Structure formats: C-alpha cells, structure tokens
Amino acid sequence: SAVISQKPSRDICQRGTSLTIQCQVDSQVTMMFWYRQQPGQSLTLIATANQGSEATYESGFVIDKFPISRPNLTFSTLTVSNMSPEDSSIYLCSVSRGSETQYFGPGTRLLVL
Amino acid sequence: AQTVTQSQPEMSVQEAETVTLSCTYDTSESDYYLFWYKQPPSRQMILVIRQEAYKQQNATENRFSVNFQKAAKSFSLKISDSQLGDAAMYFCASYLSPPQGGSEKLVFGKGTKLTVNP
C-alpha cells in the first residue's frame, strides 16, 4: 500500500476562483490519478497524471478546466479553475505502483458558493 | 464498454450477522481485475479485497470474501460477523489492462450504503 496525503482536506470557495489540490505520497509510485466524486455519486476518473509530461484526460474533462502537474514520482497537483457550484465535489487522488491496484488519498471536499 | 452495476442502493445487517453485497460487470476482455472498496463517512476509499479474473479461487480477507462467478459476470462481497465499523458505502470496481496507447482506469459502480444495526 502507500501513505497518501491531500491538502487541503476541505475548502469553501467563491465562484470564478481557482483552487489547487496537492497530493503527496510517502514513496515513489508509477501512476497517479485524479477522481471526482459528486455528491451522492460514484467516482469518475478525471485524468492520469504523468510524470514529466502532460496529463491524460478522460472524456468530458479538459486541461483548461483541470490543469494537472506531476513534477516528480511522489507529488501531483490538480487545479479546479474558474469554479462554479457544479464543481462542488470530493476530489480524490490515487496511486499505483505499475499494477492494477490503486490506493486512495483521504480526499478534498470542495464547496463552491 | 466496461460497466459495473450495483443493484442495491442500501443494505442493512444486524451486528454479528452476515450480509452479501451484489455486483455485476460487463466486459469482453478475459484479463481483468475486480475490487471492492469501502468508503466510511471520513470519505477515505479503503481497499477491501481484490480478485484476479484468471484465478478460479475466491479471494478472502479475514471476514470479507467474494463469490466470483466469471461466466455470470458476478462479483458479490460477503461480510461475516458484521461489526459497527463496517458501516460505509461499498463500491465495486473493475480494471482492464489498457489497450495500446490507452489509459489505465478503474470503473466504479454506484455504490451500496451498508448500515450495521447494534
């Protein structure tokens, strides 16, 4: 497994602003992922964060709205840009070590007013 | 397309009893993996158990076991001797080896809310 932390754990933001969420792992991992969980819903993959290159986005998610960085093998950020109330969700980071098993961080609960 | 279906939005069980959560999936692949994750109110997603499709033996982790029926594409989770701490949302998920140039991803079901009554 892996020890994963996310900052902030929660935030309340005004519409039109941006928030950057950090994901830190206690050891090097091959893959890092970002998921969104809208209220009362399941998880949806936003993108795969690739170290040293652009993230790979899933259908319905674009880089301008959700820019992602991954400067090294233990850290990634997700920015939620130009937020609207529809962006209110839990955002989760997950990691894998080149296998099919993913381990999740504690999540960031975002409320946009 | 890969889909995962959990037909029970909510389930309840008495403490110390056994409960089974249902999951079905749809894939045309032969090489895949299946998972159950637990999400308590703290919202942390916790891996409960995993099953490799090529293994006929059902996976077991302490009080948690699965009934994997590959032909029926069914993957149910059995929780024995239920405890108050088992109360959570349970998500079934599947993973496919990505096609060349494709991305890895887990596909999740909608979840089952489990209540444990004292």
Boltz contact constraints between the chains, C-beta under 6 A:
constraints:
  - contact:
      token1: [A, 42]
      token2: [B, 108]
      max_distance: 6.0
  - contact:
      token1: [A, 42]
      token2: [B, 110]
      max_distance: 6.0
  - contact:
      token1: [A, 42]
      token2: [B, 111]
      max_distance: 6.0
  - contact:
      token1: [A, 43]
      token2: [B, 108]
      max_distance: 6.0
  - contact:
      token1: [A, 45]
      token2: [B, 105]
      max_distance: 6.0
  - contact:
      token1: [A, 48]
      token2: [B, 103]
      max_distance: 6.0
  - contact:
      token1: [A, 56]
      token2: [B, 103]
      max_distance: 6.0
  - contact:
      token1: [A, 90]
      token2: [B, 43]
      max_distance: 6.0
  - contact:
      token1: [A, 100]
      token2: [B, 33]
      max_distance: 6.0
  - contact:
      token1: [A, 100]
      token2: [B, 95]
      max_distance: 6.0
  - contact:
      token1: [A, 102]
      token2: [B, 106]
      max_distance: 6.0
  - contact:
      token1: [A, 104]
      token2: [B, 45]
      max_distance: 6.0
  - contact:
      token1: [A, 106]
      token2: [B, 44]
      max_distance: 6.0
  - contact:
      token1: [A, 107]
      token2: [B, 43]
      max_distance: 6.0
